[in-house]
Amino acid sequence: MGLDVWAANNDRSREFDGHRFCDLPRMKKELPLQFDAATNRTIELIDVLWLTGNTIIAAFEIECTTSIYSGLLWMADLIAMQPNLNISLYLVAPDERRTKVITEVNRPTFSRLSPPMKQMCRFISIPTLQNSIKQVSSVIRYLRAGFLEELSESCEIESG
């Protein structure tokens, strides 16, 4: 996909498939210093960022076992501190946490952001992500970040 990746400071030494995150190709060792210090401290704690050059194009919180609320707070802080920032936000979690994710995204705290978090943040089911990666593995380097829009779900609750 040609994107650089940032992993949260507290996750950089973790491993997946026998590889430490900090040793993976295209893993940035430092974030670009384009924001104020408070924003940079917040950004450093978001689980995963995708970057093109110095531009953050997507932010991900992976919530398998930890509190969904804490990950949402990091993303809400980022949006509150940088309201003109236009990036895609994703909560990635197991299927069984879908309802909890959507409920948390729709809490009043996040609904009062402008725009509301439910309009900015989408849910990605881990099994859906894994299946999609298998299907496109031979062409993944040609994909654009926008492919996540198709496999992710809106967090807006339908009224009615």
N, C-alpha and C positions, 0 to 999 in steps of 0.2 A: 504494500500500500504506500510505501515511501514516506511514512510518517515517523517522526521521532516520538519517543515515549518517555514519560516521567512517572515514576512510582513514588508514593509517599515515603518520606524519610524513614518512618518507622517500619516500612515494609521492604526496603531495598535489600536487606540481607536474607529475605525469605527465598525459598526455592520452589520451583515447579518443574516437574519432569527431570530432576537432577541438575537444574541450572539455577544459579542465583540470579535474581532479577537484575542486580547491579551489573552482571556480566553479559546480559543479553545484548545483541546488536541493536543499535539505534536508541539505546537507553541513555537519556541525558544525565550527565553527572551534576549539572547545575541548571536551574531555571533561568530564563532571560529576566533581567531586572527591568521590566517595563512598568511595574506598578510601585506603589508606595510600600514601605516596610510591612505595614499591617496586612495588606493584601497578599504580599509574598509569603508571609508566615501562614496565612490561611491556605493559599494554593499548595504549599509544600505538604499539607496534611491530607489533601484529597487523594484518594487511593491511586487513581491512574489518570493521566492527562495525555491526550494526543496533540502533537504540535506539528505545524508546518513552519519551518524556520523558527521565528520567535513568536508566532501566533498560536495561541491555544484554540483548537477547533472543537474539542470535546473533553468532557470531564466525566469520570465514572466513579461511583462508589459501589464496591462489591460487598454485599451484606449477606453472607452465608450464616454467620452465627452471632455477629455483633448487633448492637442496636441500630435499627434503621434510622431512628431519629438523629443520632449523632452525625451520620453521613450527610443527611439532609441539611443539618445545621451548617456544615462546612460549605456546602454549595449555596445555601441561602446567604451566608456571610459574604461569600464572593460576589454574589449578585447585588447585595445591599451596598457593598463598598465600591463596586464597579458597575453601576446600573446600565451603562451603555455597552457593556460587554455582550457580544452576541455569539454564544457558544452553545453547543448541544450538551445537555445534561442527561445522564443515564444512571438509574439504579439497577444493578445487576444482582439477582437473587434467585434462589431455588423457586420452583413453581409454588410450593406450599407457603411461601412468604408473599405471594402476589397481593392478596387482599390486604395484608398488613402494610405493604409498601404503599398501595394506593390510598389507604386510610390515612397514613402518616403524611403523604404529600398533600392531602386535602385538609389538613388541620388548619385552623384559623391563623396560626402563626405564619404559615407559608402562603395562605390564600390572600394575605394582605400585602404581599410583595407586589411590585408593579414591574412586569406582569406577574400574575400569580404563579407560584411554583408548579402547579398542576398543568400550566400551559408550556412550561419550559422543560420539565423533567419527564422522561419516558422510562418505562419499565422494560428490562430485558431479562427473560427467563434463561437461566443457565442451560437447561436442556435444549431450548430453542437455539441459543448461541452455539452450543456444541454441535448440534445437527447442521446448522448453517455453515459452520466452518468446515465440516466434513464435505458438504456438497460443493463448496467453492474452493477447496484447498489447492487445486491445480491452477487456479486463476486469481488467487487472493491478492497477489502483488499488483494486479490491474484494477482492483476495486477502489472505490472512493469511500470516504467516511459516510457518505449519505446512504450506503446500503443498510446501515443500522436503523434508519427510519422505517424500513420495510419489515424488519424482524422485531422491532420494539413495539410496545403498546403504549397508547396514551394513558396518562394517569388521571384524566378528567373523568369524573363520575357522571354518567348520563342521568339527567333528571327525567323523571317521568313515569 
